Amino acid sequence: MNLRLSDLCACFEGVIPSIIATASADGMPNISYLSHVVQVDEEHVALSNQFFAKTAANVRANPKVTLILVDGFTGDQFLLDIGFVRSVDAGALFDKIARQLKASSAQVGMSDVMRLRSADVFRVHAIEKVRSPVETGSTMAGRAPVSLPALSEAINAIERQAEADEIIDSLLGEVQRVLGYGNALVLIHDHHRGCLITTGSIGYERSGLGSEVAGGEGLIGAAATSGQTVKVSDMSRVRRFGEAMGLETEGAEDATRTVGFPQLPRAMSQIAVPMTSRGTVAGVLYVESTERLAFRQEDEAALEILAKQAASALRASEREAAAAEPRQAVPAPQPAVNGRAIRVAHHRFDDSVFVDGTYIVKGVAGTLLRLMLDWHLSDGRSEFTNREMRLAAGARMPEIKDNLETRLLLLRRRLEEKHAPIRLVRVGRGRVRLEAEGSLMLEATTGDGL
């Protein structure tokens, strides 16, 4: 049986380190472990070059090299006779490996340590299979393939949703139903602040709604900035490096203006899938699992399909809400209040909002709440349209034209999660109503107020 590189796809997941054997010009052997081996095509592989000066020197002096790859599912080993072709330190191939390496190492605070020097391309001359005496017995090896009818049904379910909350909840629900992943997040891109904000969540003890990831940070930031899926199939390898060097940190939560990012203890597999529509990344679908090799190629493809469908649905929802005809604004009857004063503080420097001293949200969502409160207090109104909010906020935040629906969704969910005495209720396409359990008082400041 003639083996091809495409038959060895499980070997390129990085669960079991690959080994490279080289020899100097005078025949002195050297063996090193590799963090990343990537299939370029059916005839070439690319090896990450990070730390090993001796290996690099041997390859330049003697281009004949032996590479050992191991299948993470079965434990089968493969000996590859390879020959050095070239070294690249720029371009699509280098960027792909560097992005993967940086994103995975950043998960444990090592992005500045595990830096890619170059990607070395080798031609594969022969492949020999050597069966391992020990079988891994991975539970993922016998996992059923993705059901195409179920995937088609999931796509249709997402497409049928009209509102941002329905679209995001449908996406997360279908990820769980069709693919069986119980821990997932949807993060929406906030261009105004250059970050991604958690807007949907399943499977975590703390929802993390409102938590933020800086642009370009970790797997999620890498997926958002590159528009490419980024995954790690065995976090324990990177985690062991981090623990040995004392670099692993646990995410802390600032009780003032920061929401703690949800974490799955000892996650082994993580994948960040860009939610792209017409070349624009609207957000990222992030899924993780305690299983190694949790995301096969077909799972990755299915997640990309669902993420793209959700991005397209969100784009359509935003257009429809923006185009909805605003009805005549009439002051709505105010519910009887119990005399309670509800103190809302808005800090203009970061647009953060606190209700009775409890942090709710910041950024665009905070600006939208301030606008509604201003109109409510000055005009006696309780219903507002997306269109008027977009126009009012647009002068200060030009990017407000994008994803306003998801910002309102985040605001509504954060108010609900914090059991605030203020609620935001959707009353029709492109319209919301503000409800309060008492008399509203708005305090606006230009400083941080702390």
C-alpha positions in Angstrom: 0.0 0.0 0.0 1.4 3.4 -1.1 0.8 6.0 1.6 0.1 9.6 0.8 0.5 12.6 3.1 -3.3 13.0 3.1 -3.6 9.6 4.7 -1.6 11.0 7.7 -3.9 13.9 8.5 -4.2 12.9 12.2 -0.5 13.1 12.5 -0.5 16.9 11.8 -2.8 17.7 14.8 0.2 18.1 17.2 -1.1 15.8 19.9 2.0 13.7 20.0 5.3 15.5 19.2 7.0 14.7 16.0 10.7 13.9 16.0 13.3 15.0 13.5 16.7 13.2 13.1 19.5 15.0 11.4 23.3 14.5 11.0 26.1 16.9 10.7 28.5 16.9 7.7 30.8 14.5 9.5 28.0 12.1 10.4 27.2 13.1 14.0 23.5 12.4 14.6 21.1 14.8 16.4 17.5 14.2 17.4 15.0 17.0 18.3 11.3 17.3 19.0 9.1 19.6 16.8 6.1 21.6 17.9 4.5 21.9 14.5 4.5 19.9 11.3 2.2 21.0 8.6 1.2 19.3 5.3 1.8 21.7 2.4 0.6 19.4 -0.4 1.0 15.7 -1.3 4.7 16.1 -1.7 5.8 18.6 0.9 5.7 19.2 4.6 6.7 22.3 6.6 8.5 22.2 9.9 8.5 24.9 12.6 11.9 26.2 13.4 11.9 27.9 16.8 14.7 26.9 19.1 17.0 24.3 17.6 20.2 25.8 16.2 21.9 22.5 15.9 19.1 20.9 13.9 19.1 23.9 11.5 22.8 23.7 11.1 22.7 20.0 10.3 19.9 20.5 7.8 22.0 23.1 6.0 25.1 20.8 6.0 23.2 17.6 5.2 19.7 17.9 3.7 18.8 14.3 4.1 16.5 14.0 7.1 14.3 11.5 8.8 11.0 12.6 10.3 8.8 10.5 12.7 5.1 11.3 12.8 2.6 9.7 15.2 -1.1 9.2 14.7 -2.8 10.7 17.8 -5.8 8.3 17.4 -4.1 5.0 16.9 -0.5 5.5 18.0 0.7 4.3 14.6 4.1 5.7 13.7 5.3 6.8 10.3 8.9 7.2 9.1 9.4 9.8 6.4 12.5 10.3 4.4 12.6 14.0 3.6 14.9 16.4 1.9 15.3 20.1 2.6 14.0 22.5 0.0 13.8 26.0 1.4 13.3 28.1 4.5 10.6 30.8 4.6 10.2 33.6 7.1 7.3 35.4 5.4 4.3 34.6 3.3 1.1 32.6 3.7 2.7 29.4 4.9 4.8 31.1 7.5 1.9 33.2 8.7 -0.3 30.1 9.1 2.2 28.3 11.3 3.1 31.4 13.2 -0.5 32.2 13.8 -1.2 28.7 15.1 1.8 28.7 17.4 1.2 32.2 18.7 -2.4 31.6 19.3 -2.0 28.3 21.2 1.0 29.5 23.3 -0.9 32.7 24.2 -3.5 30.6 25.9 -0.9 30.1 28.7 0.9 33.4 28.4 3.8 32.2 26.3 3.3 34.0 22.9 6.6 35.9 23.4 8.5 32.8 24.2 7.4 30.3 21.6 8.1 32.6 18.6 8.5 31.1 15.1 11.8 31.8 13.4 11.1 30.2 10.1 9.1 27.5 8.4 11.4 24.9 6.7 9.9 23.2 3.7 10.9 19.6 2.9 10.1 17.3 0.0 8.8 13.8 1.1 10.6 11.0 -0.7 9.2 8.0 1.1 6.7 7.1 3.8 6.9 3.9 5.9 4.3 2.8 8.4 5.5 1.3 11.7 2.7 0.0 13.9 2.9 1.1 17.5 3.0 -1.7 20.1 0.6 0.4 22.2 -2.8 1.5 21.0 -4.2 4.7 22.4 -7.8 3.6 22.3 -9.0 7.2 21.8 -12.7 7.6 22.2 -12.7 10.0 19.3 -11.5 7.3 16.9 -14.9 5.6 16.9 -17.0 8.8 16.8 -19.8 8.8 14.3 -19.3 11.0 11.2 -21.1 14.3 10.9 -24.6 13.7 9.6 -25.2 15.7 6.5 -29.0 15.7 6.9 -28.6 17.0 10.5 -26.2 19.7 9.3 -28.6 20.7 6.6 -31.4 21.0 9.1 -29.1 23.1 11.4 -28.4 25.5 8.5 -32.1 25.9 7.8 -32.8 26.4 11.5 -30.3 29.3 11.7 -31.6 30.8 8.4 -35.2 30.9 9.7 -34.3 33.1 12.7 -35.0 36.8 12.3 -33.5 38.4 15.5 -29.9 38.6 16.7 -30.7 36.7 19.9 -32.5 33.9 18.0 -29.7 33.6 15.5 -26.9 33.3 18.2 -28.9 31.0 20.4 -29.7 28.8 17.3 -26.1 28.6 16.3 -25.0 27.5 19.8 -27.9 25.1 20.1 -27.1 23.4 16.7 -23.4 23.1 17.6 -24.5 21.2 20.6 -27.2 19.1 18.9 -25.4 18.2 15.6 -21.8 18.0 16.8 -22.2 17.3 20.5 -20.0 20.0 21.9 -21.3 21.3 25.2 -19.1 24.4 25.7 -19.2 27.2 23.2 -19.3 31.0 22.9 -20.2 33.5 20.3 -18.1 36.7 20.4 -19.1 39.7 18.3 -16.5 42.1 16.8 -16.6 45.6 18.3 -14.7 47.7 15.7 -15.1 50.8 17.7 -13.0 49.4 20.6 -11.0 46.9 18.7 -12.1 43.8 20.6 -14.5 40.9 20.6 -17.3 40.7 23.1 -19.0 37.6 24.4 -22.7 37.8 23.4 -23.8 34.1 23.6 -22.7 31.3 25.8 -23.5 27.6 26.6 -22.1 25.1 29.0 -20.2 27.4 31.4 -20.7 27.9 35.2 -20.5 31.6 34.5 -21.9 32.8 31.2 -19.1 35.4 30.6 -21.6 37.6 28.8 -19.8 41.0 28.2 -16.3 39.5 28.6 -13.8 40.8 26.1 -10.9 39.5 24.0 -8.5 42.1 22.6 -8.1 42.0 18.9 -5.3 39.6 17.9 -5.2 37.9 21.3 -5.1 34.1 21.6 -7.0 31.7 19.3 -10.1 34.0 19.2 -8.1 37.1 18.2 -6.1 35.2 15.7 -9.2 33.9 14.0 -10.8 37.3 14.0 -7.8 39.1 12.5 -6.9 36.4 9.9 -10.3 35.3 9.0 -9.0 31.7 9.3 -10.0 28.9 11.7 -7.4 28.4 14.4 -7.4 25.3 16.7 -5.4 23.4 19.3 -5.8 19.7 19.6 -3.9 19.1 22.8 -3.5 22.0 25.2 -1.7 19.8 27.7 1.5 20.1 25.6 1.5 23.9 25.7 0.2 23.9 29.2 3.1 21.7 30.4 5.6 24.1 29.0 3.8 27.0 30.7 3.6 25.3 34.1 7.3 24.3 33.9 8.2 27.9 33.3 5.7 29.3 35.8 3.9 31.3 33.1 0.4 29.9 33.3 -2.1 32.3 34.8 -5.8 32.0 35.6 -8.2 34.7 34.3 -9.0 37.2 37.1 -12.2 39.3 37.2 -12.1 43.0 37.9 -15.2 43.8 39.9 -15.4 47.2 38.4 -15.4 47.2 34.6 -14.3 43.7 33.6 -16.3 40.5 33.1 -14.3 37.3 33.7 -13.9 35.3 30.5 -15.6 31.8 30.9 -13.1 28.9 31.2 -13.4 25.2 30.9 -11.0 23.7 33.4 -8.3 21.7 31.7 -9.7 22.1 28.2 -7.6 19.9 25.8 -9.1 21.0 22.5 -10.0 24.5 21.4 -11.1 25.9 18.1 -11.9 29.5 17.0 -14.0 29.8 13.8 -14.5 33.2 12.2 -18.1 34.2 11.5 -17.6 35.7 8.1 -20.0 37.2 5.7 -18.9 38.7 2.3 -15.3 38.9 3.5 -16.1 40.7 6.8 -15.6 39.0 10.1 -18.6 39.7 12.3 -17.5 37.6 15.2 -16.0 34.3 16.3 -17.5 31.0 17.2 -15.3 29.5 20.0 -15.7 25.9 21.0 -13.7 23.8 23.5 -13.6 20.3 24.8 -11.9 18.3 27.5 -11.1 15.6 24.9 -7.9 15.6 22.9 -8.4 15.6 19.1 -12.0 16.7 19.6 -12.2 18.5 16.3 -11.7 16.4 13.2 -11.4 17.9 9.7 -15.1 17.2 9.1 -16.1 18.8 12.4 -14.0 21.9 11.6 -15.7 22.1 8.2 -19.2 21.8 9.8 -18.4 24.5 12.4 -17.2 26.8 9.6 -20.5 26.2 7.6 -22.6 27.0 10.7 -20.6 30.0 11.6 -20.8 31.5 8.1 -24.6 30.9 8.1 -25.0 32.7 11.4 -22.9 35.6 10.1 -25.0 35.9 7.0 -28.2 35.8 9.1 -26.9 38.4 11.5 -26.0 40.6 8.5 -29.5 40.2 7.1 -31.1 40.9 10.5 -29.1 44.1 10.9 -30.2 45.3 7.4 -33.8 44.6 8.0 -33.8 46.3 11.4 -32.2 49.3 9.9 -34.7 49.5 7.1 -37.7 49.0 9.3 -40.1 52.0 9.1 -40.2 53.7 12.5 -43.7 54.3 13.8 -44.7 57.5 15.3 -43.1 57.9 18.7 -45.8 58.3 21.3 -45.0 58.4 25.0 -46.0 55.0 26.4 -48.0 54.8 29.6 -45.6 54.6 32.5 -46.1 51.8 35.0 -46.8 52.7 38.5 -43.6 52.9 40.5 -43.0 52.2 44.1 -41.0 55.3 44.8 -37.7 53.6 44.5 -34.9 55.6 42.9 -32.8 53.8 40.4 -29.4 55.3 40.1 -27.7 54.9 36.7 -24.1 56.2 36.3 -22.6 56.6 32.8 -18.9 57.3 32.4 -18.2 58.9 29.1 -14.4 58.0 28.9 -15.2 54.3 28.3 -19.1 54.5 28.1 -19.4 52.1 31.0 -22.7 52.0 32.8 -23.4 51.1 36.4 -27.0 50.5 37.8 -27.2 51.0 41.6 -23.4 50.6 41.8 -23.4 47.3 39.8 -21.4 47.2 36.6 -23.5 46.3 33.5 -21.7 47.0 30.3 -19.4 49.4 28.4 -18.6 50.6 24.9 -21.4 51.0 22.3 -23.9 49.1 24.5 -23.3 51.6 27.3 -23.8 54.5 24.9 -27.1 53.0 23.7 -28.5 52.7 27.2 -27.5 56.3 28.0 -29.3 57.5 24.9 -32.5 55.7 25.8 -32.3 57.1 29.4 -31.7 60.6 28.1 -34.8 60.4 25.8 -36.9 58.8 28.5 -36.1 61.5 31.0 -36.4 64.4 28.6 -39.4 63.3 26.5 -41.2 60.8 28.7 -40.7 58.1 26.0 -40.1 54.4 26.7 -40.0 53.0 23.1 -37.1 53.6 20.8 -36.0 52.6 17.3 -32.8 51.2 16.1 -32.7 53.8 13.4 -32.8 56.8 15.8 -30.2 55.2 18.0 -27.9 54.5 15.1 -28.2 58.1 13.9 -27.7 59.6 17.4 -24.7 57.5 18.2 -23.1 57.6 14.8 -21.6 61.0 15.1 -19.4 59.8 17.9 -19.0 56.2 16.8 -19.1 55.8 13.0 -18.9 52.0 13.3 -22.3 52.0 15.0 -23.8 51.2 11.7 -22.5 47.6 12.2 -23.9 45.1 14.7 -26.2 47.5 16.5 -28.7 44.6 17.0 -26.0 42.5 18.8 -25.0 45.5 21.0 -28.7 45.8 22.1 -28.8 42.1 22.7 -25.7 42.2 24.9 -27.2 45.1 26.9 -30.5 43.2 27.4 -28.8 40.0 28.5 -26.4 41.8 30.9 -29.4 43.6 32.5 -31.2 40.3 32.9 -28.1 38.5 34.2 -27.4 41.1 36.8 -31.1 41.2 37.9 -31.1 45.0 37.3 -34.2 46.9 38.0 -34.2 48.0 34.3 -35.2 45.8 31.4 -35.0 46.1 27.7 -37.8 44.4 25.8 -38.0 43.9 22.1 -41.5 45.1 20.8 -41.1 44.7 17.1 -38.6 44.8 14.2 -36.0 47.5 15.0 -37.9 48.7 18.2 -37.3 48.2 21.9 -39.0 49.3 25.1 -37.3 50.4 28.3 -38.9 49.3 31.5 -37.9 50.2 35.0 -39.0 49.2 38.5 -38.8 52.7 39.9 -37.8 56.3 39.1 -34.7 56.6 37.0 -31.8 59.0 37.8 -29.0 59.4 35.3 -25.5 60.6 36.4 -23.1 61.3 33.6 -19.4 61.9 34.3 -16.3 62.4 32.0 -13.9 60.7 34.3 -13.6 57.1 35.6 -15.6 57.9 38.7 -13.6 55.5 40.8 
